[in-house]
Amino acid sequence: MSESELSGKEAELLGRQFFTALMNLSGYGPEHPITRKAIDSAFAQLEEAAREHNGVTLLLDRDRLYLDNHPIGARFNPQRLIHLMGDLNLESVLFKPGIEKDQLITFLNLLAHPRQWPTLDDVRKELARHQIDSLKLNYVFYRKVTDDEEIVRSEEVSRQSPASSAPVPEDLSPLLTELMSRIHENPTEAARLVTLAAQLRDADAGDDDQLVQSLTRYIGRLSRKLAAEENAGRQSPDAEQLAEQLKAFQQELIELMSLRTVNARLARKVEEKLLQSNLKPAKKTRDDTLPERVMNASSMAFFLNREVKCSLRYETPFSCAMITIDRISGAEGLARKPHQAELHQLLPDLYRLLLRLLRDLDLIGSLDREHQAVPLIIMPMTPHGNANIVRLRLEEALDNARFELQGQTVHLLPTVTTLGFKAATHKDLRGYMTHLRNNHARARQKRTE
């Protein structure tokens, strides 16, 4: 990775801070102390990153968010931001060096109120009215050269001749033309291909591992799209047929790279990586690992303590939901207490179900350090009355869900409780946790009586 590039860890942290600032502004407004604190944190990180890396680009590509070259969202759920950008047809935002905090607040406020600014033109006009030029909308990250950043504006990239909009080597132009004639992509995709091709030209000058990974991901994604287009309107092929289609498309793209460029060595490396990954249909295996978004006990304690402190200081509401799997029943209908090993097998699928029901700002994990066997959901900005609606939704989903356990289908019989934070009653984190656990224990006892 070049020193001028944002690291994956920096990108994930900045993405979460940006998203938290946006959600707090949406929920509390720009003047609330908790919003100002979130914006201060996000701006400090963004200002430093934009200055050190000569600008930072937030990119939306196929319902996935990226900061520069790094996908983000492993530690938070960015769906709200994805929907807001998608509805605006906002594909990228370039934060330039020298961005000011008031300018960031203005932009976040525009994103947070889509009814007031429903189109990209509306957002652009409002930014122009505030004389904000440190944000560039729908610019595609192209390439960073020494101290200057070159960008390709997506509206200016031609579908018919993508090579004409950026300095691409002449020997690569046929490759770009041929590839882009095969797909009907938007201008953003054309610009990304221009970027990869331009990097390919200079790959011999140094380490090319990152380039190989980028090209591998791109060809994998492009071959899946071509296969989807070919199968449109037909009966879906089976896994083996689909694998053959993907292999054929990938081989064709790799051959084009090898024939049309001076760097066949990279093409061979890309081919090797693709062969190691998805060319052969893999037998579906059970995923026994917890999803990445599930937090451990230390992280949950940290964020829970943060919510308590914010509630005590700013009187902001929050609630928690606690879940235990007390019994399971199989096809015979007899309910019994699950063994610890069985519970361990059920937890990944249980967490995946719960994750689908969460909102953007909700956090999930467990305070159980050893097994994470007691899921806990933190719901910021949620009074207890609203949390009870969530509880009913969770209970309904769990009642209708079926899980696989050692080759058999089982039904879970859980206890789900919620508790809002009351400063006068709970006083601090320890007091709240005592009430939360006691409340859940009483519910479990009542359920088993």
Beta strands, then each sheet from edge to edge (+ up, - down):
strand 1: 56-61
strand 2: 64-67
strand 3: 70-71
strand 4: 92-95
strand 5: 135-137
strand 6: 139-145
strand 7: 148-153
strand 8: 318-329
strand 9: 335-336
strand 10: 363-366
strand 11: 375-380
strand 12: 403-405
strand 13: 408-420
sheet 1: 3+ 2- 1+ 4- 5+
sheet 2: 6+ 7-
sheet 3: 9+ 8- 11+ 10-
sheet 4: 9+ 8- 13+ 12-
end
